[in-house]
Amino acid sequence: MNWDMAAQAGIWALEILAIAVPVALSVAYITYFERRVIGWVQVRKGCNRVGWAGLLQPLADGLKLVLKETIIPTTSNKYLFIAAPIISLMPALVAFAVVPFGETTLFGLWDVMHSMSMSNLNVGLLYIMAISSLSIYGVLMAGWASNSKYPFMGAMRATCQMISYEISMGFGLVTVMMLAGSLNLTDIVQAQAGGLLHWYMIPLFPMLIVYFISGCAETARTPFDLVETEELVSGYYTEYSGMWFATFSLAEYAAMILISLMTSILFLGGWYAPIPALDFIPGTVWLLGKTAFLIFVFIWFRATFPRYRYDQMMRLGWKVFLPWTLAWIAVVGIFIYTPGLDSIINFWMPWR
Amino acid sequence: MLETVFFNLFAGLSILSAMGVVLARNTMHSVMFLIFCFFNAAGLFFLLDAEFIGIIMILIYVGAVMVLFTFVVMMLEIHTARLREGFLQYLPMGGLIAIVLMIEFIGAATSGVFSSGDMATAEHLPQSVNNTVEIGQILYTQYLLGFEIAAIILLVALIGAIVLTLRTRKDAKYQKISAQVNVRKEDRMRKVRM
């Protein structure tokens, strides 16, 4: 063990903290934001008592959850019951390792731009897909280990839902890969440089919709929250209490942030400004701004739409989104390889 | 040096978790061990610079195949007494398979192919070599025929599975969402002059 390795380990630890701590904090304040926005939509106040304009409410909630007793049912499978929240939180946080938050020369210290991600993985997009497909296990384990009928049914529903929507999500991303010619998230953003018209939301608009709504279903947010409906008490985490319960919602909100970040990176030009003249504002601000807007859209959905019934949700995933994505892959493929048409699509494929 | 440490870590953990799969009494625990085993196998692929295969390993095996396994195993009986009922009945066949596998493994281990240490930690490729591009190029040129045959077989299996499970029930009522959405005011309402 020499000093280089120690320094590298220290930098990694700092990088992990620099991502995990803001994610945890923003989760706390997204719950506040959500309550205020839903209150605003429904013409009421929302939480406004603790602190100025209710700003300390998330801290009060957190404190309450920590102080509550964690109850472990006697008939549950102890190991898996305790492991389940951790299993569901882990993928939600680990996925952030490859997310590029912008490009920087570190105030002129480096000659070339470096991507602001912990690991600039060549297969970054696949990594995100692989890791987010793991979040099912936390739900499955929680439902099974609780050894109780409502959590079990919630877990079954969650699994069906996540498997179904993962497919259309993955196929939607194939079109992005086709246009960007890379699985590296930094490359994908760089392929969208040059203003609003170059963003992938223009040629891939149906895929943007499919990806975002599938993301909504993956994170089990309202219209797709039949995983945790009232008829199942509260779905797979019925038996959980205190901090373990909070861990599940932490994972859910972290996944929501991740989906919003990925949508902005893949379809909304990442850290680029809509018009190049606005590039003086730092890229990270743009990326986080787009993400914040998409999180707002998530909350807006929640305040607007009624819940899907189970068969309607399955129909949407398999009979609407899957054919859309398959058709769009064919459309993009035909455009890329037909002489004459390729000059149109080449506008979005600068690397070609 | 660090690489050897990681190799031993991943290899050791995958052997331990594979043993866990067989030895765990609870089927759900077996499934979890198997998932952990796949993770370590993916880690081994990463050490060999095969990051594409490593990620696909997690995406397909852990993210899809094992979810279906878990789904089925969740419904199984977990009382060990009942699980042991057919133990003697299956012992000869299971024992035979175990012996054959054992002989094969010993044969492979003593053949000398795996005895040199450099098999585990191969020469590293430069950063510029993109795994995905390399695999794509070789798969769609040299091995195109095999790849397409595999794809067709998978497609046939897919359609076969759908055909086997598809049954339309005449007595069940289905919702036609497009018809519902297309309903206009005139279809349902009638203005009556009193």
Contacts between the chains, C-beta under 8 A, distances in Angstrom:
chain1	res1	chain2	res2	distance
A	5	B	2	7.8
A	77	B	26	7.4
A	77	B	28	7.1
A	79	B	29	7.7
A	80	B	28	6.6
A	80	B	29	7.8
A	80	B	32	7.4
A	121	B	51	7.2
A	122	B	51	6.5
A	122	B	130	5.6
A	122	B	131	6.4
A	122	B	132	6.8
A	123	B	51	5.4
A	123	B	52	5.6
A	123	B	55	5.0
A	123	B	131	7.0
A	123	B	132	6.1
A	126	B	52	7.4
A	126	B	55	4.5
A	126	B	56	7.1
A	126	B	59	6.4
A	127	B	55	5.7
A	129	B	59	5.9
A	129	B	63	7.8
A	130	B	55	5.2
A	130	B	56	7.9
A	130	B	58	4.3
A	130	B	59	4.0
A	130	B	62	7.6
A	130	B	63	5.9
A	131	B	58	7.7
A	133	B	58	8.0
A	133	B	59	6.3
A	133	B	62	7.4
A	133	B	63	3.1
A	133	B	64	7.1
A	133	B	67	7.9
A	134	B	58	7.6
A	134	B	62	6.4
A	134	B	63	6.3
A	136	B	63	7.8
A	136	B	67	5.5
A	137	B	35	7.1
A	137	B	67	7.7
A	137	B	70	7.3
A	140	B	67	7.4
A	140	B	70	5.5
A	140	B	71	7.6
A	140	B	74	7.1
A	141	B	32	7.9
A	143	B	74	8.0
A	144	B	28	6.3
A	144	B	74	5.2
A	145	B	28	8.0
A	152	B	74	7.7
A	155	B	74	7.7
A	156	B	71	7.8
A	156	B	74	7.9
A	159	B	67	6.5
A	159	B	70	8.0
A	159	B	71	5.9
A	163	B	64	7.5
A	163	B	67	6.3
A	166	B	63	7.5
A	183	B	132	5.6
A	311	B	175	7.2
A	312	B	175	7.2
A	312	B	177	7.2
A	315	B	177	7.0
